């Protein structure tokens, strides 16, 4: 094939996936936000001394762990890598040093008033949305589910968790032409060409991917497996009682489509009643419809077995309650944020009995297919009963502030 043909083929690929990206973006922005409208969010840099109270409802040990993860991310980047937010630019080196100073300061267990004054001196605070009491951000949650599985396929354990297929390729478009975007596209090798990877429905109709991908483990429930694909990481309990961790490794590159929307549009679940738990109940009570419902979401996720908790898109381990998923194209990766929204209170049976207001510091360390635009934040709750309840039912408005370090190191706390 001539170099001219290669360049022409790459340009067509750019145009095709560019069109796909536009369609995905339009779909994402069409999702209802706190006010049922597409994104219309402002970013305002607050004057020095004008900022929220910075009340934090969690212990600072987890905040320290989250800060250390973001610092490790920045250390891997060139010092002069640029991040932009609110019309201002920040080098990776400045962000790293700023978070390190913040970490050192909070280890001294400062009072709330001292913390607010320190932040005002050393950080730029950006409010996302309207006034100080506005709730323009939609908060949802995700968690780490637990599944039952086996290393061997049996009559009970017959639903595979696949590792990354050998024929899957990922392409960064800008590596091929100057006018291409920085988007990464996923496909598979087919002879001398790269074509879109199989959809979820095609993988099902082919009878699996054993010719290109080895199952890590087999699980006993297709509904649990589907939600594992949505969450991105999980724990599998083997018959021996041993627990193994499986984490996101890659996807088939297809767009994510919400089966919740599918069920609402077809009148199966009322919008006001939609939660992860109500979706799960519907799927369990209609097993004959599961494949058709699952096929609505063409995206398919591949995993890897690895120790430790789940890692976000920055390659750092997520901290329950402190790590959040945001649109990495709109918010600076790894950045410190302050959130204000609601969390559930559970009764003894694990049911949500009420919701209470809370606020805390978090780190932007992950992203998601449905997390598009300035008005979306997804909180990683970790694992366990509380995490599942919070992640499955949370869809609440709230406030958001982004904290970016001011130029220059500080000699005094």
N, C-alpha and C positions, 0 to 999 in steps of 0.2 A: 504494500500500500504506500502511495506517495505521501510526502510530508504535507502536501497541499490537501490531500484527502483526509489525513488525520486531523488537520486544523479545522477543516470544514465539518467533520464529524463531531469534534469537540464543541464547536460553536452551536451546532444543532442541539447537542446535549445541554449546553448552557441555557439555550432558549427554552427547551422542553422543561427542564427542572426549574427554571425561573418562573415559567407559567404555573407550574405545580406549587411553588413557594407562595405565589400571589394568591392562589386559590386557598391554600392552607391558612394564610394570614387572614383572608377575608372570613373564612369559617371561624377562626379563633376569635376575631374581633366581634363576630356576631353573637358570641355568648353573652348571656345576661350578666351584668355586673351588679353592684350593690343597688343601683337605681334602674336596672333593666335596660341600660343603654350601652352603646359601644363607647370605647375609651374617649374621655374628654378630661384629661387630667393635667394639672399644672404642677410645675416644679418651682419652688421658691426658696432661695437662700435666705435664711433668717438673720436678722441683725444680731450682733454679739449680745449675749445676755437674754435673748428672747428664744426660749426653747421649753419643751415640756419638763415635767418634774423628774423624769427618768426614774420612776418607781419600778422596781424589778421584783417579780413574784417568785423567782427561782434562786437557788443557791449559786454562788459565784464560781464554784468549782467547775460546773458544766460550761459556764461562760468562758472560763480560762481554757478549757479543752477546745471549744469552738474557735477561740482566738488563735490558739496554737496551730490549728489546722489551716486557717487562712494565712497565717504568717508563713507556714511551710509551703503553701501554694505560691505566694509572692516570691519566696526565695528561689524558686525554680525558673522564674521569669527574668528576662534581661532587666536590669535596673531602670533603663529608660523606656520600658514598655509603657505606652500611654493609655490611660483610661479617661473617659470624658463623662461628666454628669453635671446637669444644671448649667451648662455653658462654660464650665471650668474644666481644666485638664489636670491630671494627676499622674505622676510617674509611679511605677510599681515599687520602686525603692522607697518613695515617700509613704506609700500605703503600708508597706512592711514595717517601717520604722514607727509610724503612727500607731499601728496596732500593738507593737511591742511596748511602746510607752504606756498605752492604755492598759495593757495586761499588767505591767509592773505597778501601775497606780491602783488598780482594783484589788491586787493582792494585799494591799494595806488595809482592806476593809473600810473604805472611806464612808462617811455619812452621805446621805442623799444630797444634802445641800453642798457638801464639799465636792461631790462628784459632778453636780450640775455646774458649779463654778469652774472646775477643772476642764470639763468638756468645752465650755464657752471660750476658755482661753486657748485651747489647743486644737479644736475641731471646727470645721464648717458644718453647720446643721442645715439640711435641706428638708423642707416639708413637701410631701407629695400629696397634692389635693388642695382642698380649700382651707378654711380657718383652722385654728388650733383644736377645735372640738369637732371638726368635720370627720365623717366616716366614708371616705370615697374609695377605699380599698376593699376588695372582696377576698376574705381569708377562707381557705379550705385546708385540708390536712391529708397526710399520707402516713403509712406506718409499715412495719415489717411483719408480715403474716407468718403463721406457723402451719405447715402442712405435714401430712403423714405420707411417708414414702418408703421405697425399697430400692436397693441397688439392682435387683433383678425384676424383670417384667413377670407379673403373675396375673391371675384372673381378677385379683383385687387391685393391684398396682399396675395400671395399664396406660397411664397418661404421662408422656415423657416430658421432662425438662431438658431441652437440648442445649449443648454448648454451641459456640459460634461455628457455623458451617464452613467447610474448607473452600467452597466456591464463592463465598461472600466477599465482595470488595467494596471499599469506601474510597471515594474520590473527592478531593478538595478542588473545586472548580477553578479557583484563581491560580492553581499550579499550572494550568494549561493555557490560559489566555489572560492578558492584562485586563480586558474588559469584563471578565467573569467575576461573580461574587465570591465571597469567602465561604459560602455554603458547602457543606459536605453532603454528597449524595451516595446512596447505597444501591448496589446491584449485584449481579452474579455473572461469572464468566460463562459464556455459551459459544464454544468454538473460538473464533477470533474477535468476538464482540462482547460488550458488556450490556446486559439487558436488565430491566427492573427485576428485583427479587420476588419470589413467590409470595402471594398474599396469604393471609390466614386460611381462607377458604380453599385455596389451591393446595396448601400444605396438608389440609385435612383430606381433600379428595385424592391426593397422591398416596395417602396412607403413611405419611410421615416423611422424615428426612434422613433415614438411616444410611442412605447412600453417601451423604455429605456431612452429617453431623452425628456425633455419638451422644446418646442420652446420658446425662449426669446421674439421673435418678428417675424413678417412676413413681407417680403419686396416685392416690386413690380417688380423687375428686376433680372432675373437669371444671367445676365452678371455682374451687380454690385455686386451680392452676390459672384460670383466666384472670382472677384478681391478683395473682402473683405477677402476671405480665403487666398489669396496670400499675402495681406498686413499685416494681423494679428490683426488689430484693426480698429475701425471705429466709426462713429457717425450716429445714425439713427434718422431721423426727423419724428415724429408722426403727424397724421392729425391735432392735436391740436396746432402744432407748437413746442411742447416740444421736446428737444433733449436728447437722452440717449446715453451713451458710452458703447460700447461692446469691450471687450478685449480678446485676446487669452487665452484659458484655457487649452486646450489639443488638440492633433491630433489623428488620427487613427493609427499613427505609420508607415504608408506606405511611400515609398520614393516620394519625389517631382519630377515631370517631367514637363518640360516647354512646354506649348502649343505653345509658340513662335517657338520653334524648330520643333514642329509638323507641323505648318503652313509653315515654310521654307522648310522642307523636302518634302512636298507635293506640292510645287510650288505655294502656295496660296499668300504668301507675300515674296518679295525679302529680302534677309538678310540686305541689306543696308537701307531698308525702315522700318525695324522692330522697333516699339516702342509700348508702352502700348496703345497709342492712335490708332495706325494702327490695332492692334489686336482687340481692342474694335469695331472699324468701321467694320472690317470683320465679327465679331460675330453678330453685330446688323443687318447687311445686309444679313446674312445667318442663320436665326433663326432655320431652319430645321436641320442644322448641329451642333447646339450648344451642344447637349447632347453627341454626338460622340467626339467632340473636348474636352469637359470638362472631359470625361472619360479617356482621355489619361493621365491625372494627377490623379493617384489613391488616392493621399493624401486628407484628409478631415479634416477640422478644427472645433473645438467646442469652444464656447465663454462663457464669463461671463459678466453680467452687473455690472459695477462698476464706481464710480465717478472718475474724473480726467483723465489725458491723458494716453496713452498706456504705459505699462510697458515692459521692455525688459527681456531677459532671466535671468538677475541678480535680478529681482524682484523690480527694482527701476524705477521710472517714467522717460521716455525719454524726453530729451530736444531738441526741433526742432533746426536743424542746428548744434547742438553740440554732439548729440549721434550718434554713428555709430555701424553697425553690422559687426563683424569680426569673423573669425574662432576661437572660444574660446579654441580649442585644440592647436592652434599655437601661439596665442597672449594672454598675461596676462589679465584676466578679470578685467574690471574696470579701466584699465590703461589709462594714458594721452598720446595722440598722437598729431602729427602735420601733417596736410595734405596739399597737393598742387595739384589742378586740375582745372577744368572749371565749371562755372555755367551759366545758361541761362539768357538772358535779354529778357523780354517780351515787345511786343508792346501793344497798348491800347486795342486790341481785345483779348489779352491773348496768342498770338502766339509767338513762339521763333523767335526773329529777329537776334540774335547773341549769341555767347558764349564768356565769358571773363574769364581770369585766376583769381584765388583767392587762398588764403591760410588761415588756421585758426587752432586753437586748438580744439580737439574733445576728447571724452571719449569712450572707448570700452565697451558698455553696452548692446549689443544685438547680436544675431546671426541669421542665416537663413539657410534653406535647401540648397540653391544654393551658400552660402557663405563658400566656402571650399578653404583652402590653404592660403599661405602668400600673394598672389597677388590680393585678392578680398576684397573690402571695400564697404559697402552699407550705404549711408548717410540717416538719418531720417530727412525729410524736414518739418514734421508737417502736418498741414491741410490747405486747401484753394487752390485757383487757381494756385498760384505760385508753391506750393508744388506738386500739381498734374503734372504740366508741367515739373518741374525738375525731379521728380521721374520717370515719364513715358518716358522721352527722354534721360536721362543721361546714357551714356556709354562711359566714357572718361578716358584716361590714366592720371596718375599723380604720384607724389612722396609721400613718407611716412616716418615719423620718430616716433619712440617710445621713450618716456621719462620716465625713472625709477629713483627714488630718490637714491642718494648716501647714504651709511651707516651713521648713527649718526645724532642727531638733530643739528640744527644750532642756535647759540645764537644771531647772527646778521643777519639782512636782507641782 
